[in-house]
Amino acid sequence: DARVTQTPRHKVTEMGQEVTMRCQPILGHNTVFWYRQTMMQGLELLAYFRNRAPLDDSGMPKDRFSAEMPDATLATLKIQPSEPRDSAVYFCASAPPRDTQYFGPGTRLTVL
Amino acid sequence: AQSVSQHNHHVILSEAASLELGCNYSYGGTVNLFWYVQYPGQHLQLLLKYFSGDPLVKGIKGFEAEFIKSKFSFNLRKPSVQWSDTAEYFCAVTLYNQGGKLIFGQGTELSVKP
């Protein structure tokens, strides 16, 4: 049963520190999405990639967030420097061409 | 701008009651429609989807949804809910030919009392 995996599952850090979240999409899925979920804002799309190329990162604060896909099996989301308002659950999802997105278990980030 | 609206923020039902959660979207073109469920502390899981064909789609765990194009709606239904259906439910829309980006509704929290 293929699944999207994310690491770490939980991260507690102090304000100003760099945070890196990783996602392994399902093999064969060519589109990868990063979402952020908070109580106040709900689910927000931060960025997404197709065939490793960034398609849209308009939802991402550019000054501190960056997303990359170094290869087809790894997507990363970095926050540098982190701030308390970045505390949220970050989900990665992957999808085959023109089909359903499957979500990973999420990374719960707490920035103190 | 395209948007998805879920009518109810929080629904409370007793076990065996029938469920209907409303979802409307604002987009005139071709759409793909989804319902996802998020159990407490877990990730989003696909309940069902509509791409084309029969507008009444059946999903997992006894859920179904009906796409009514003229009303821009995709309501979720279940004839008899169980305590284990307690979760948050998200309606989402993908705009065809726009990269597969999902637009989510704000979610409906369902609480089922045993």
HADDOCK unambig.tbl for C-alpha pairs under 7 A between the chains (distance, minus, plus):
assign (segid A and resid 42 and name CA) (segid B and resid 106 and name CA) 6.08 0.50 0.50
assign (segid A and resid 43 and name CA) (segid B and resid 104 and name CA) 6.91 0.50 0.50
assign (segid A and resid 98 and name CA) (segid B and resid 100 and name CA) 6.35 0.50 0.50
assign (segid A and resid 103 and name CA) (segid B and resid 43 and name CA) 6.59 0.50 0.50
assign (segid A and resid 103 and name CA) (segid B and resid 44 and name CA) 5.95 0.50 0.50
assign (segid A and resid 103 and name CA) (segid B and resid 45 and name CA) 6.90 0.50 0.50
assign (segid A and resid 104 and name CA) (segid B and resid 43 and name CA) 6.45 0.50 0.50
assign (segid A and resid 105 and name CA) (segid B and resid 42 and name CA) 6.47 0.50 0.50
assign (segid A and resid 105 and name CA) (segid B and resid 43 and name CA) 4.86 0.50 0.50
assign (segid A and resid 106 and name CA) (segid B and resid 43 and name CA) 6.48 0.50 0.50
